[in-house]
Amino acid sequence: MDNKDNKDGSSSHPAPQAALEDAALAGQKTIWRLALVKKRQLLADRAWRNDLLQRVMRVWLIGRPDTTIGAYWPIKAEFDPLPALFRWQEAGQEEDAQSAQRLRRIGLPVVNKVHKTLSFHTWYPGCPMDEDAYGIPKPKDTEAVVPTLIFVPCVGFGPGGYRLGYGGGFYDRTLASLNPRPFTVGLGYDFGYLPQLRAQAHDVPLDAILTDAGVIWPPPRGV
């Protein structure tokens, strides 16, 4: 059925411009996502880049007050944050004489299949692991924790601290549901910068972004 025109000549069923722009951006995001993942998987200098980003992480963590940090299990040739976090944990480890509990804890995400959000459970090297519904390893039967800082994997990233992920929206929904909201830090390789990436209504900006080239977001003062 054709759209009828109103008396002022406008269509009674116009295609919203914002919806068209969002659809175009969604298509562009798919193109960016596929290209960046492929480039990441074919990296010839992966070890060098990983070493640089491990160093950036360790330096950035100096002085942070957090005792519980959430991270992720790397997939699709993502940067692995766990070695740097284990060093962070060991550097600040203090044993309580009675409980023998570590004061610094690392959490990995567990997917809530109903709400499609993430919770975090204690991880340590050698802890029992299981696979979630997406085949990603997760801690098995370990204690749930509430991170005050979460390291988030980035396929790409753009101005304003916005992240390009895999399109599932798990982190956006999780961050929107947490109160207080944890400090969020994106991790990725420097070639993932997308100057044309813009935010959509559901996007939650990251507080910081670290790459093998250093701290990308926020920019240094005066820049």
C-alpha positions as CSV (number, residue, x, y, z in Angstrom):
1,M,0.0,0.0,0.0
2,D,1.4,3.4,-0.9
3,N,1.9,6.0,1.8
4,K,-0.7,8.8,1.7
5,D,0.4,12.4,1.8
6,N,-0.7,14.8,4.4
7,K,-2.3,18.2,3.6
8,D,1.1,19.9,4.0
9,G,2.5,17.5,1.4
10,S,4.5,15.3,3.8
11,S,4.1,11.6,4.0
12,S,2.0,10.1,6.8
13,H,4.6,7.3,7.1
14,P,8.0,8.9,6.6
15,A,11.1,6.8,7.0
16,P,12.8,8.3,10.1
17,Q,16.2,9.7,9.2
18,A,17.7,8.5,12.5
19,A,16.6,5.0,11.8
20,L,18.1,5.1,8.3
21,E,21.4,6.4,9.7
22,D,21.4,3.7,12.4
23,A,20.8,1.0,9.8
24,A,23.7,2.4,7.7
25,L,26.0,2.5,10.7
26,A,25.1,-1.0,11.7
27,G,26.1,-2.2,8.2
28,Q,29.3,-0.3,8.4
29,K,30.1,-1.7,11.9
30,T,29.8,-5.2,10.4
31,I,32.3,-4.3,7.7
32,W,34.7,-2.8,10.3
33,R,34.3,-5.8,12.6
34,L,35.1,-8.4,10.0
35,A,38.1,-6.5,8.7
36,L,39.6,-5.8,12.2
37,V,39.1,-9.3,13.5
38,K,40.8,-10.7,10.3
39,K,43.7,-8.3,10.7
40,R,44.0,-9.2,14.3
41,Q,44.1,-12.9,13.5
42,L,46.8,-12.5,10.9
43,L,49.1,-10.3,13.0
44,A,52.8,-11.0,12.3
45,D,54.0,-8.8,15.2
46,R,51.5,-10.1,17.8
47,A,54.1,-11.0,20.5
48,W,55.7,-7.5,20.2
49,R,52.3,-5.7,20.4
50,N,51.2,-7.9,23.3
51,D,54.3,-7.2,25.3
52,L,53.8,-3.4,24.8
53,L,50.2,-3.5,25.9
54,Q,51.0,-5.7,28.9
55,R,53.5,-2.9,29.9
56,V,50.9,-0.2,29.4
57,M,48.4,-2.1,31.6
58,R,50.9,-2.6,34.4
59,V,52.0,1.0,34.4
60,W,48.4,2.2,34.2
61,L,47.3,0.1,37.2
62,I,50.0,1.6,39.5
63,G,48.1,3.7,42.0
64,R,44.7,2.4,41.2
65,P,42.7,1.7,44.4
66,D,40.8,-1.3,43.1
67,T,41.0,-4.7,44.8
68,T,38.6,-6.5,42.5
69,I,39.0,-6.2,38.7
70,G,36.9,-7.8,36.0
71,A,38.5,-8.9,32.7
72,Y,37.8,-11.4,29.9
73,W,39.0,-14.7,28.5
74,P,40.5,-13.8,25.1
75,I,38.9,-15.1,21.9
76,K,39.4,-14.5,18.2
77,A,43.0,-13.4,18.7
78,E,42.1,-10.8,21.3
79,F,44.8,-9.4,23.5
80,D,45.1,-11.5,26.7
81,P,44.9,-9.3,29.8
82,L,45.3,-12.1,32.4
83,P,49.1,-12.2,32.6
84,A,49.3,-8.5,33.5
85,L,46.4,-8.9,36.0
86,F,48.0,-11.9,37.6
87,R,51.2,-9.8,38.1
88,W,49.0,-7.0,39.6
89,Q,47.5,-9.5,41.9
90,E,50.8,-11.0,43.0
91,A,52.4,-7.6,43.5
92,G,49.7,-6.6,46.0
93,Q,49.1,-10.0,47.5
94,E,48.8,-10.0,51.3
95,E,47.7,-13.1,53.2
96,D,45.3,-12.8,56.1
97,A,46.7,-15.1,58.8
98,Q,43.2,-16.5,59.6
99,S,41.4,-16.7,56.3
100,A,44.3,-16.8,53.9
101,Q,42.3,-14.9,51.4
102,R,43.8,-12.7,48.7
103,L,43.0,-9.0,49.0
104,R,43.2,-8.6,45.2
105,R,40.8,-10.6,43.1
106,I,40.3,-11.1,39.4
107,G,36.9,-11.9,37.9
108,L,35.9,-13.4,34.6
109,P,32.5,-13.0,33.0
110,V,29.7,-15.5,33.2
111,V,26.7,-15.0,30.8
112,N,23.2,-14.7,32.1
113,K,21.3,-16.3,29.1
114,V,18.0,-14.9,30.2
115,H,18.9,-11.2,30.6
116,K,22.0,-11.4,28.3
117,T,24.1,-9.6,30.9
118,L,27.4,-10.6,32.6
119,S,28.3,-11.4,36.1
120,F,31.9,-11.9,37.3
121,H,33.3,-14.9,39.1
122,T,36.7,-15.3,40.7
123,W,39.5,-16.6,38.4
124,Y,43.0,-17.6,39.3
125,P,45.6,-19.6,37.3
126,G,44.6,-23.3,37.3
127,C,41.1,-22.7,38.6
128,P,38.3,-25.1,37.4
129,M,36.9,-23.9,34.1
130,D,33.7,-24.6,32.1
131,E,32.3,-23.4,28.8
132,D,29.4,-21.0,28.5
133,A,26.6,-21.1,25.9
134,Y,29.0,-19.5,23.4
135,G,31.9,-21.9,24.0
136,I,33.9,-19.4,25.9
137,P,35.7,-20.6,29.0
138,K,34.4,-19.4,32.4
139,P,35.2,-20.1,36.0
140,K,33.4,-23.1,37.4
141,D,31.7,-22.8,40.8
142,T,33.9,-20.0,42.0
143,E,32.8,-17.0,44.1
144,A,30.8,-14.2,42.5
145,V,32.6,-10.8,42.8
146,V,31.7,-7.2,42.0
147,P,34.5,-5.5,40.2
148,T,35.1,-1.8,40.7
149,L,37.1,-1.8,37.4
150,I,36.4,-3.9,34.3
151,F,38.8,-4.4,31.4
152,V,36.7,-4.7,28.2
153,P,37.9,-6.2,24.9
154,C,37.7,-3.9,21.9
155,V,37.4,-5.0,18.3
156,G,37.7,-1.3,17.5
157,F,37.2,2.1,19.2
158,G,36.4,5.7,18.3
159,P,36.2,9.2,19.5
160,G,34.7,9.9,22.9
161,G,35.6,6.5,24.3
162,Y,33.1,4.5,22.3
163,R,33.8,0.8,21.6
164,L,33.1,-1.5,18.7
165,G,32.4,-5.0,20.0
166,Y,30.9,-8.1,18.5
167,G,27.4,-6.7,18.4
168,G,25.8,-8.7,21.2
169,G,25.4,-5.8,23.5
170,F,26.4,-7.8,26.6
171,Y,28.7,-5.2,28.1
172,D,26.4,-2.3,27.3
173,R,23.5,-4.0,29.1
174,T,25.7,-5.1,32.0
175,L,27.1,-1.6,32.5
176,A,23.7,0.0,32.3
177,S,22.4,-2.3,35.0
178,L,25.2,-1.8,37.5
179,N,25.0,0.7,40.3
180,P,27.5,2.1,41.1
181,R,28.9,1.7,37.7
182,P,32.4,0.3,37.6
183,F,35.3,2.1,35.9
184,T,35.6,0.7,32.4
185,V,38.8,0.3,30.4
186,G,38.9,-0.8,26.8
187,L,41.9,-2.9,25.6
188,G,42.8,-3.3,21.9
189,Y,45.5,-2.8,19.3
190,D,46.2,0.7,18.0
191,F,45.0,-0.1,14.4
192,G,41.5,-0.5,15.8
193,Y,40.9,3.2,15.9
194,L,37.9,4.2,13.8
195,P,37.6,8.0,13.5
196,Q,34.1,7.7,11.9
197,L,32.6,5.5,14.7
198,R,29.8,7.3,16.4
199,A,27.6,6.5,19.4
200,Q,24.2,5.0,19.1
201,A,21.5,5.3,21.8
202,H,22.4,2.0,23.6
203,D,26.2,2.6,23.6
204,V,27.9,3.3,26.9
205,P,31.3,5.1,26.6
206,L,34.4,3.7,28.2
207,D,36.2,5.6,30.9
208,A,39.6,4.8,29.3
209,I,41.1,3.0,26.4
210,L,44.6,1.4,26.4
211,T,46.4,0.1,23.4
212,D,49.9,-1.0,22.5
213,A,50.6,2.6,21.6
214,G,49.6,3.8,25.1
215,V,46.6,5.5,26.6
216,I,44.3,6.5,23.8
217,W,41.4,7.8,25.9
218,P,41.0,10.1,27.6
219,P,43.4,12.3,25.7
220,P,46.2,14.1,27.6
221,R,45.3,17.4,29.1
222,G,45.7,20.3,26.7
223,V,45.1,18.1,23.6
